[in-house]
């Protein structure tokens, strides 16, 4: 009996091992091609429980079976790829279960675009949505601890998950949320798997508290490793295992729903555009802009800008905006380019509020403040319409998709795509980064969240060339050495997955990585949940085998 035939007897949901489906689920938005044995589409929590029971019994009998959760497949690290069973949630477990006055309860398979349509009916949003907002789903947002253009002001997803329901290794579903010291004692007294988890994690954290606190990266956002430093709040005397599940990439259990805190977005916005040729001015710009509290402070480079100009009409079509209206609104930028050439970086500082006059004043004040400290040669202006702002946001959000869709013979290769250093270190850091990149003579784009010192580098490579693997390994080490010498993090938003898990030991050291391994074992003693991710294995690059996806990625679910 095949694995597919076995699973059809276990769950009510769909089970598919057809070549077309396996090929589709062998890729995500990463470099890799990892073909699963079968893809399952659970219809209910009961199905998820049965899958865990099945995997547990199979593992006990010596079979190499595991469960890898997948939502929209937009992960850039290979986090949703598996050689065994992929559990896809977007087909059935995709409902908004409840929408309150300031929260939502949602299943993992709901696309963010659909989620936001519903929350906006109550003038609410989840502000930690990523640039892939039109493609990604809620399970990925939670399990990757996503961040994006509003993170500077509002923080990442970890701030907004109030509770989470998980099917754990014993095959039962539990709800986790922040608990007080008294509640923690009650949890630890439980004589079941939940009580065992609380006892063991409390023991691990309390015995290694100083080491854990010291391991926390000194950056405004981080997605590397397990967030052990966030679980116990010494000041508030609270204990919150949700902080471990957010960003854990489905390695500790399978999420079935989450309660998400929402905010009321500001109604008006204005964007200050800064066309920068000299990156040595970044410190002055950051020191001037950040105290004025922009909601977003973003950047993209000249290669991204050129790509956007080349595919300008496609961007406008994706925006579903009037072509003539948007074209007219961009004329000032074309005059700037004609006068001074294409800038090295385009900076977007967005100011928001609930009063249009107040927002305009904020943006103009920021422009005037910069004019006092920058050379007159630096071109700046404040946007005049929502269409104009949306055009620049579209370029920032869609740069990766433009690359992967239009570059022929090469493909996007995200492997140094999500580092972060302190924003005030960027002028010293970036020239050293460019020097390293220049040795490899490759085409790449840079975009990112300059307010957080977080940049995304996307090289274009021929992954069918055997030399590519050597370049990826060598360049990764060089770039990560540089990042860590500046006390940064190797991933701020995109997480570890296949591509960065092997470098966690370089970032955190042996002892902290041992704590990560102990954490994994406490929750998942048989290693059935997404093995090979988040816990580096000495001498191994991943928990299995893989090849590079030489064709363009797909994100079809």
N, C-alpha and C positions, 0 to 999 in steps of 0.2 A: 504494500500500500504506500502510495506517495505521501509526502508531507501535506500536499494540497488536499488529498482525499481524507487524510486524518482530520485536518482542520475543518472540513466541511461537515464532519460529524459532531464537531465541538461547538460551533457558533452559528447563530442565525444570520449573521451578516455575510457579505460576499467574500469569496476566496478565489483568487485568480493567479494562475501561474503561466498564462499565455505569454509567448515571446514578446508581443507588443507591450504588454503591461510591465513585464519584468525589465524591458529595455527602458521604458519611461521612468520607472522608479529606481533605475541604476544610476541616475544623475540627479543632482540638485543644482544650485548656482555656484558650486565649487569646481575645482580642477578635476574631480575624480569620477571614475566609472566603476561602481561596485554593484554587481548584479545580485539581487536577492533570490532566494529559492521560491518565495511566494509573497504575495501582497494580500493582506486581509483588510476588510472594511467593516469594523464592528458597528452594530446598530444600537448598542446600549451598553450601560455600565456592566450589566450581566455578561455580555460578550467579552468585555475587557477582562473581567474576573476569570472567566473560563480560559481565556488565552494565557493568563499568568499561571493558572493551575496546570495547563497543558505543558507550558515551557518548563515549569518546575519539575514535573514528573519526568519529562524527557531528559532534562539535565541530570537528574538523579540516576537515570538509567545509563548515563554515559554518552548521550547524544549531544552534539554541539548545536544547540538550539537557543536562539535569543529573540528578543522583541525590541524593535526600534520604532519609536513613535515618529509620525510624520504628519505635518499639517500641509502647508502650501508648497513646501519644497524649495523655498527661496534662500535656504541656508547657504552661506558662502564658504563653509568650512568642511563640508562632508558630514555634518552632524546627523543628517537624516538618512544616511546610507548604511546598508547592512548586507551581509552575505547570507543572512538567515531569513527572518520574518519581518517584513515592514508592516506596521500597523498604521493605516491611513485614516484620518479622522474627518476629512473634509466632505466625504460623500454623505454621511448620515449624522454624525455627532457634531452638528454645525449650527446649533440653535442659540438664540439669545433667550435665556430661561427667565430672566427677571430684569426689569429696568426701574430702579428706584430714583429718589430725588438727587442722590449724588453717588450712585454705584450701579453696577451691572453684574449679573451672574451669567456667565457665558461658557459654552462648550469649546473645546480646543479647535474644532474644525471650522469655526465661523471665520470667514474672510474679514479682514479689518475694514475694507471698504463698505461691506454690508453692515458691520457693527457700527461704524460711524454714522451711517445714514439713519440708523435707529436712535443712537444717542443724541444726535443733533436735533431730533424732534423735541427733546427736552433741553436744548441748548447746552449739551454736555459733550465733552470729548475725553479720550485718553491721550494726554499730551506727549507720551513717550513713543508715539508711532514712529517707525523708521522710514527711510527714503523709499522703501519698497511698499509703501502703504496701499498701493492699488493691487498688489500681488500677494502679500503675506497674509497669514491667518493668526488667530489669537493664541493658539498653542505655541507657535514659534515665537511670538512676541514675549510670552511669559518664560518659556524655557531657554531663550537666548538672552533674557534681560535686555530687551531692545531699548535703544535710544535713538534720537534723531535731532531734528532742527530745533525743537523746543526744549531739549534737555538742559541747555545752559540755565534756563530759568526754573524748569519744573522737575529736573532730574529724570532718572531712568525708570523702567518698569518696576523695579524692586520697591519703589515708593508707593506703588498703587495697587499691588496685590494684597488684599486684606485677608483672604483665606483661600485655600486651595484643596480640592478633593483629589486624592491619589489612590489608585489601586497599588498596594504594596506587594512585597515579595511573598507574603502569605496568601495572596489572592483575595484579600478583603479591601474594601474601600474605607478610607478614613478622611475626616476633614481636619485640616491643620490651620491654626491661626495663632496669633500672639497670645501668650498666657502669662499670668502673674506668677510670683514665687509660690503662692498658695496653690494655684492651679497646676503649676509644674509638679509639685509634690503629689498631687492627685494623679496626674498623668504617669508619673514614675512608679506609682503604686499599682498600676494596672498589670494584671497577670496575663498579658497577651502580647502580640507583636508590637503594637503601638507603645505599650509601656516599656518594652525592651529597647525600642528605638530611643525613647526619651532618656532612659537610664544611661544607655551607652554613649549617646551624643553629649549629654550633660557631663559625663565622666571624662570624655575625650577633651572637651573644651575647657573644663575647670582645671584639669591637670596640665594643660598646655596653653593657658590663657595668654601669658606674656609673649610666647613664641608666635601665637596666632595673631595677636594684635600687631606685633612688629612686622608680620608678613603682609599686612594690608598695603597695597601700593599707594604711594604718595601722589595720586592724581585725582582729578575730579570724577572720573568714572573708569570702571574696570570690569571686564568680563572673564578674566583668566582664573581658572581653578574653581574650587568651591568657596563660597563666601562665609567661611567659618567665623570670621571676625564680626559678622553682622548678627549672629544668632542671639548672643547674650548681651543685653544692655545693662551694664553695671549701674548706671545712674538711675534708670527707670525700674530696675529690677524685673525685667521681663525676658522671656525666652521665646524665640520665634523661629520655628523650623521652616516657615514659608520662605525665609531668607536663604535657606539652602536650596529649596526646590526651584526658585526663580534663578534662571541661568544655568541649571544643572544639565540641560540638554537631554532630559528624559533618562538619565543614568541611574536615578534613585527610585523610580516608580513611574507609573503612567497616569498623567493628569486626565481627569474626567470633566472637571469644571473649575472655574475660579471666580471669586468675587473681586471685582475691580473697582477701585475708587476713581471717580471722574471729576473733572473740573469744568467750570463755566469759562469758555475762551473769551478773551477780549474781542470786542466787536470791530475795532478799527486798527489799522496798521499803516505804517510808512516805512520804507526801506531806504537807507543810505547806501548808495553804491560807491565803492572805492576801487579805482583802477590802478593797481600797484605794479610798478616796474622794479622797484628796489625792495627786496624782502628784508633788508636790514632795517627798514622802517616799521616792521611789524611790532616791535616792542613799544615804540611810541604810540602806535595806533591802538594796540591792546590796552595800554595803560590809560589812554584817554577815553576809549569807548566803554570798556567793561564797568567802570564806576557809574556810568550813566544807565546801567541796567537794561540793556537791550534784551528782548525775549529770545532772539537768535543772533548768532554772529558766525556766519558761514563763509566758505571760500571754495573756489575751484580755479584750476590753473589754465595756462594758455592752450594746452592741448585739448582740454575739455571745451574751452570757448570756441576753438576752431571747429571741433566736431559739432558743436551746437549750431554754429553758423552754417555749416555744410548741410545739416539736416533741419534747418530752421522751419521749413514748411511742415515737416512731420511732427515737430514739437507742438506747433500751433494746432495741428489737427488733433493731437492727443489731448491738448488742453480744451478742445471743443469751444474755441473762441473765434471771434470774427477776425479773419485774416488781415483785412485792411486796417482795422482798428488797432490790432496789436503791432502790425508793421509800422504804422505811423508813430506809435508810442515808443518804438525802438530807435527812431531816427537820431535822437541825441547821442546814443551809444555809437552809432556809425560815424558821426561827426568826431567823437572823441578818438575813435580808432584811426580815422583819416588824419587827424592832427598829430597823434602821438604814437600810433602803432599798437599792436596787440599787447596788453599788459601781461606780466608774469603771473599775477594773481588777481582775480576779481573777488572783492570782499563784499559781503551782504550783511549789513547790520540792520535788523528789523526791530522797530519800536512799536509797541502796541498799547492799547488802552480802550476805554469805553467812551472817550470823547475825541472826536476827529481833530478838533482844533488843538487839543492838548498833545495828541500824537504827532501832528505836524510840527509843533513847537519842539518836541523832543528830538526829532530827526534833524531839524534845522540847527538846533543848538549843538548837536553832536558834530555836524558839518562845520560849524563855526569854531568849535573847540579844536578840531583837527587842523583847520586852516591856520591856527595860531602856532602849531608845532611842526607842521609838515612843509616841505618845499612847495612853491607855487606850481611846480610841474606835475604834482599829483592831482589827477582829475577825480572829481567827486560830484555827485548830484543826488538829490532826493527824488524818489519816484513820485509820479503825479497821479497814477491810477492803479486800481486793483489789477487790471489786465497786465500792466507793466510789471508789477510785482510777481504775478503768477508766471510770467515768461521766465524771469530769472530763477524762480523756484523750480520750474520745470527743468531748466538746464541742470540745476544742482541735483535734483532728485533722479533724473533720467540718464545721467552721464554713463552709468554702468550698462544700462540697457541699450543705449545708442552704440556703445562699443561692441557689445556681444552680437548685435543684430547686423551691423554694417561692415565690419572689418573682415575682408576675405583672405583666406590663406593662413590667418593667425586667429587666435581666440583669446578671450579674457582669461587671465591667470591670477585669481586672487589668492595670494599667499603672504604678502606683507601689507595687507589691505586695511589694517585697523589699529595702528599704534597710537599711543598718546604720551605726551610729555607735558610738563607744566607750560602754560601758554607763554610765560615770560622767557622761556628757554628756546623758543622757536627760532629766533634770529641766529643763534649759535648752532642750533641743531640742524636746521634745514640745509645750510651749505654743505655740512658734512654728509648729510643724506644724499644730496645731489651728486657729491663727489663719488660716493659708493655706486650710485646708480649709473653714473657716466661710464664706468668701467665695462658695463655689460652691453652698451650700445643697443638698448631696446626702446621701443615705443611704449610710453605709459602715460596715464593721466593721474592727476592728484585732485582730490576734492575732500572737503572735511569741515569739521566743526572747530573753527579757529579759537572760539571762546574757551573751549575745553582742551586745546592743544591736540586735538584728535584728527588725524588725517587718514584718508583711504587712498592707497596707491594701487592702481590696477595696470600691471604690465600686459602687453600683447605678445603672445608666444606661439610658436609651432610646437604643440605638445607631442606631435608624432616624431619629432626629432629626439633621439636618445640623449642629446646634450642638454635638453631642457630640464630633465630631472636633476642633473648635476648643478645646473645654474640655480634652480630653485633651492636646493639644499645649501649651496654655498652662499647665495645672496641672502637667504633667510638668516643664516648665522651671523653674517656681517651686519645686517640691519638690526637684528635683535640685540647684538652686542652693543651697538650704538645706542639703541633705545634704553637698554638697562644701565648703560653708563650715565645716562641722564635721569636715572631713577624713574623711568616711565613704565608703561605696561605694553605687552605685545598685542593685547586686544582690549579695546574699550567697549565694543558693542557686538561684534560678530561672533565672539566666543571661540572655543578651542577646536572641537571637532577632530577630524583626522589631521588637518593641516598644522595645528598649533599644539596639540597635546604633547608631542615629543619634546617641545621646547619649554614646558612648564618646569622641568627640573632646573633648567638654566635660569629661569626667572625666580623661582622660589627656594631652590636648594633641596637637598635630599630629605631633610627632616620634615619640612612642610609637605612635600609630596608624599611622604609616608603617612602623614595625617589625612591627606586626601584619599589615599588607598584604604586607610582604616574607616573613613567615613563611608566610602563606597561599600565596603564589606558589611558595615552595620546595617545599611539599608537593603543591600542586595548580595547576600552571602554566596549565592550560586552564580553571580555575574550573568543574569539573564536580561538586564535592561541596558540596551545600547552599549555593549562592551567596546573597549578600545578608545573611548572618549573621556576626557577630563582627568584620567589617571594615567600618567606616563609609565610605560613598562620598560625597564632597563633593557637595552639592546634591541628594542623593537620600535619601528616607526608608527605602527598602528596596532590595533587589536586583531587585524586580519590582513588579507591581501587586497591590493587595488591596482588599477591602472588609470592612466589619465584619460579623460574624456576629450578626444581629439576633435570632435565636432562641437557645434554650438550647444550650449546648455539648453535645457527646457525647464519650464516651471509648471507644466501641465499636471493637474491633479485629477 
